[in-house]
Amino acid sequence: MQTAPFHEAIARGPAGGRAFWLTAEDGVRLRLGVWPVPEGAKGTVFLLPGRTEYVEKYGPAAADFAARGYAMLAVDWRGQGLADRLIADPMKGHIGAFTDYQRDLAAVIAAAGELGLPKPWVVLGHSMGGAIGLRAVLTAGHPFAACAFSAPMWQIGLPALLRPFGPTIARLIGDTGFADGYAPGTDARSYVLKAPFEDNKLTTDAEMWAFMVEQIGIEPALTIAGPTWHWVCEGILDCVAMAALPSPDLPCLTAVGALERIIDIPAAEARMARWPKGKLLRVPGAQHEIMMEGAASRKLFFDACTQVFDGVTG
């Protein structure tokens, strides 16, 4: 693996974080971020970021997990962060097929083995990363001993009257010339740079909001803006396909903020109601970015994750 750029000064994670270039099986270049393994590490958390996100955003999460005895890695998915962008406009969030993200995860898993990161391995997916992580643990042969999800994207929001027709609409739009255009309500501006802190949908914590704004201001190449129609359509089809599958026999925590306004909470509730070893945690006063909330919300979440992960490390 070749060394990749890593912006340690803006990450606010444990000292000594590193990044590497990875190549997925179809030739797309990705970036892997790894923080130092704490002494006597219990295992490694594979943190799967959401759409628009990047490795450095999860420096504070790496510090929280290190304090609880876990190593952590994160990845720039194809089409975002410093990974290869997929279409001519680098600000558009795009994907060929949602299952392409599994190619990226496979490269991450292989790299973790090459780096000798401590086992057991556990996975934590946020938002879009929750969809990617869910598909992974629904697949035979995955390497994870437990999983956790933060505000998982397990359904793409559509008006109630349109939901039964979602897959049909997605297939029709995906075959038109509009597929590479920005989805309705989005544009070429990053959400955290165009939205005011007041009434934003990500966090109630002013300090963490400023942290996200500062990162993008210093390193604007890390971010992307709105998704394409094609990304939305592929997301709809993937969520529908996964909803039909049974939950795995794996310890699981899923957390949603009590003030969540982005993901579909009923989809998370429905999945966890049929997850034999699953637990649904509602975080009081939190919005979409539970790991970017105030100290009390973050502690509640990371302690709950650690409780699940500790159960498979003994």
C-alpha positions in Angstrom: 0.0 0.0 0.0 1.2 3.5 -0.8 1.0 6.3 1.6 -1.8 8.8 1.0 -2.3 12.4 2.3 -3.7 12.6 5.8 -4.6 16.0 7.3 -3.8 15.2 10.9 -4.0 18.9 12.0 -7.8 19.1 11.3 -8.7 15.5 12.3 -8.4 16.0 16.1 -7.8 12.2 16.5 -5.1 10.2 18.3 -1.6 11.4 17.3 0.0 9.4 14.5 -2.9 8.8 12.2 -2.0 7.6 8.7 -3.6 7.2 5.3 -3.0 4.8 2.5 -4.2 4.5 -1.1 -6.2 1.3 -1.9 -7.4 0.1 -5.2 -10.8 -1.7 -5.5 -11.1 -4.7 -7.8 -12.5 -2.5 -10.6 -9.5 -0.1 -10.5 -11.1 2.7 -8.5 -8.7 4.4 -6.1 -9.8 4.8 -2.5 -8.2 6.2 0.7 -8.0 4.4 4.0 -7.4 6.2 7.3 -5.9 4.3 10.3 -5.2 5.5 13.7 -2.6 4.0 16.1 -3.6 0.8 17.8 -4.0 1.5 21.6 -2.0 -0.7 24.0 -3.8 -3.9 24.7 -6.4 -3.2 22.0 -9.6 -5.2 22.3 -10.2 -5.2 18.5 -10.7 -2.9 15.5 -13.7 -0.8 14.6 -14.3 -0.5 10.8 -16.1 2.9 10.7 -18.1 3.3 7.4 -18.8 7.0 6.8 -21.9 8.4 5.2 -22.4 10.2 1.9 -20.3 13.4 1.6 -17.9 12.3 4.4 -14.2 11.6 4.6 -11.6 10.1 6.9 -10.6 13.1 8.9 -14.1 13.8 10.0 -13.9 10.8 12.3 -10.8 11.7 14.2 -12.8 12.4 17.3 -14.5 9.1 17.0 -11.1 7.4 16.8 -10.2 9.1 20.0 -13.4 8.0 21.7 -12.8 4.4 20.6 -9.1 4.5 21.6 -10.1 5.6 25.1 -12.3 2.5 25.2 -9.6 0.2 24.0 -10.3 -0.1 20.3 -8.3 0.6 17.2 -10.2 2.3 14.4 -10.1 2.8 10.6 -12.2 4.8 8.2 -12.5 5.0 4.4 -13.1 7.6 1.7 -15.6 5.8 -0.5 -15.4 6.0 -4.3 -16.8 9.4 -5.4 -16.0 11.3 -2.3 -13.2 12.5 0.0 -9.8 12.0 -1.8 -11.0 8.8 -3.5 -11.5 8.8 -7.3 -14.5 10.9 -8.4 -16.7 9.1 -10.8 -18.1 11.8 -13.2 -16.8 15.0 -14.7 -18.4 17.2 -12.0 -16.4 16.4 -8.9 -19.0 18.0 -6.5 -21.8 15.6 -7.5 -22.3 12.6 -5.3 -22.5 9.7 -7.7 -22.3 5.9 -7.9 -22.6 3.4 -10.7 -24.4 0.7 -8.6 -24.8 0.7 -4.8 -23.2 -2.7 -4.7 -20.0 -1.1 -6.0 -19.4 0.1 -2.4 -19.0 -3.6 -1.5 -15.9 -3.6 -3.8 -14.6 -0.7 -1.7 -15.2 -2.5 1.6 -13.6 -5.6 0.3 -10.4 -3.6 -0.4 -10.6 -2.2 3.1 -10.9 -5.6 4.6 -7.9 -6.9 2.7 -5.9 -3.9 3.8 -6.8 -4.4 7.4 -5.5 -7.9 7.2 -2.3 -6.7 5.5 -1.8 -4.1 8.3 -2.4 -6.8 10.9 -5.1 -4.8 12.7 -6.2 -6.5 15.9 -9.2 -8.8 15.9 -12.0 -9.3 16.5 -13.2 -6.8 13.8 -16.5 -5.0 14.3 -18.3 -2.6 11.9 -20.0 0.7 12.6 -21.9 2.3 9.7 -23.3 5.8 9.7 -26.1 6.9 7.4 -25.1 5.7 3.9 -22.4 3.7 5.6 -25.2 2.0 7.5 -26.6 0.7 4.2 -23.2 -0.5 3.1 -22.5 -2.1 6.4 -25.9 -3.8 6.5 -25.4 -5.4 3.1 -22.0 -6.6 4.2 -23.3 -8.4 7.3 -26.1 -9.9 5.3 -23.5 -11.5 3.1 -22.0 -14.9 4.0 -18.3 -14.9 4.8 -18.0 -11.4 6.2 -15.3 -11.0 8.9 -17.3 -9.0 11.5 -18.1 -10.3 15.0 -20.6 -7.5 15.8 -22.0 -4.4 14.3 -23.5 -1.0 15.1 -25.3 1.6 13.1 -25.8 5.3 13.6 -28.8 6.9 11.8 -28.7 4.1 9.1 -30.0 4.8 5.6 -32.3 1.8 5.3 -34.9 3.5 3.2 -34.7 6.5 0.9 -37.4 9.0 1.8 -40.3 9.3 -0.6 -43.9 10.7 -0.1 -46.1 7.9 1.3 -48.3 7.7 -1.8 -45.2 7.1 -4.0 -43.4 4.5 -1.8 -45.1 1.5 -3.4 -43.9 2.8 -6.8 -40.4 3.7 -5.6 -38.5 0.9 -7.4 -40.4 1.5 -10.7 -39.7 5.2 -10.5 -36.1 4.6 -9.7 -35.6 2.3 -12.7 -37.4 4.7 -15.1 -35.3 7.8 -14.0 -32.1 5.8 -13.9 -32.5 5.1 -17.6 -33.1 8.8 -18.6 -30.7 11.6 -19.5 -31.5 13.3 -16.1 -29.7 10.6 -14.2 -26.5 12.7 -13.8 -28.3 15.9 -12.7 -28.5 17.0 -9.1 -31.5 15.4 -7.2 -34.3 17.9 -6.3 -33.5 20.2 -3.4 -29.7 19.8 -3.8 -27.1 21.8 -5.7 -23.3 22.2 -6.0 -22.8 23.6 -2.5 -21.8 21.5 0.5 -24.6 21.4 3.1 -22.4 22.5 6.0 -21.2 25.5 4.1 -24.6 26.7 2.9 -26.8 25.8 5.9 -26.8 28.0 9.0 -26.1 26.3 12.3 -29.6 27.4 13.5 -32.1 24.7 12.4 -29.4 22.6 10.6 -30.3 18.9 10.4 -27.0 17.4 11.5 -26.2 18.4 15.1 -27.4 20.6 17.9 -23.8 21.2 19.1 -22.3 24.5 18.0 -18.7 23.4 18.6 -19.0 20.2 16.5 -20.8 22.1 13.7 -17.8 24.6 13.7 -15.4 21.6 13.6 -17.1 20.3 10.4 -17.2 23.8 8.8 -13.5 24.4 9.7 -12.4 21.1 8.1 -14.0 21.8 4.8 -12.9 25.4 4.8 -9.3 24.4 5.3 -9.4 21.3 2.9 -12.3 21.9 0.4 -11.1 19.0 -1.8 -12.4 16.6 0.9 -16.1 17.4 0.3 -18.8 16.9 -2.2 -22.3 18.4 -2.5 -25.7 17.0 -3.6 -26.3 13.5 -5.0 -27.2 12.8 -8.5 -30.6 11.4 -9.5 -28.8 8.2 -10.3 -27.3 7.9 -6.8 -30.8 8.4 -5.3 -32.3 5.8 -7.6 -29.6 3.2 -6.9 -30.1 3.9 -3.2 -33.8 3.3 -3.4 -33.3 0.0 -5.2 -30.6 -1.2 -2.8 -32.7 -0.4 0.3 -35.7 -2.2 -1.1 -33.6 -5.2 -1.9 -32.1 -5.4 1.6 -35.4 -4.8 3.4 -36.6 -8.2 2.1 -33.7 -10.1 3.7 -33.6 -11.5 7.2 -31.4 -10.0 9.9 -28.2 -11.9 10.7 -27.3 -13.8 13.9 -25.0 -11.0 15.0 -24.9 -8.7 18.0 -26.1 -5.3 16.9 -26.8 -1.8 18.2 -28.7 0.8 16.1 -28.9 4.4 17.3 -31.1 7.1 16.1 -31.4 10.7 17.4 -34.6 11.7 19.0 -34.5 14.8 16.7 -33.6 12.9 13.5 -34.9 14.6 10.3 -32.9 12.9 7.6 -33.3 9.1 7.6 -36.5 7.1 7.8 -36.9 6.1 11.4 -39.6 3.5 10.8 -37.3 1.6 8.5 -34.7 1.4 11.4 -37.4 0.4 13.8 -38.7 -2.3 11.5 -35.3 -3.8 11.0 -34.4 -3.8 14.7 -37.8 -5.4 15.6 -36.7 -8.4 13.6 -33.0 -8.5 14.7 -32.7 -11.3 17.2 -29.5 -9.9 18.9 -30.3 -6.3 18.1 -31.0 -3.2 20.3 -32.4 0.1 19.2 -31.1 3.1 21.1 -32.8 6.5 20.9 -30.4 9.3 21.8 -32.3 12.2 23.5 -31.7 15.6 22.0 -29.6 14.3 19.1 -30.0 14.9 15.4 -28.5 12.9 12.5 -24.9 13.1 13.4 -24.9 11.4 16.8 -21.1 11.2 16.8 -20.9 14.9 16.1 -23.3 15.9 19.0 -22.5 17.2 22.4 -20.4 15.3 25.0 -23.3 13.6 26.7 -24.8 12.2 23.5 -21.5 11.0 22.3 -20.7 9.3 25.6 -24.1 7.5 25.5 -23.5 6.3 22.0 -19.9 5.2 22.3 -20.5 3.5 25.6 -23.4 1.6 24.1 -21.3 0.6 21.1 -18.5 -0.6 23.4 -20.9 -2.6 25.5 -22.0 -4.6 22.3 -18.4 -4.9 21.0 -17.0 -6.0 24.4 -19.4 -8.9 24.3 -17.5 -10.4 21.4 -13.9 -9.7 22.5 -13.6 -12.0 25.5 
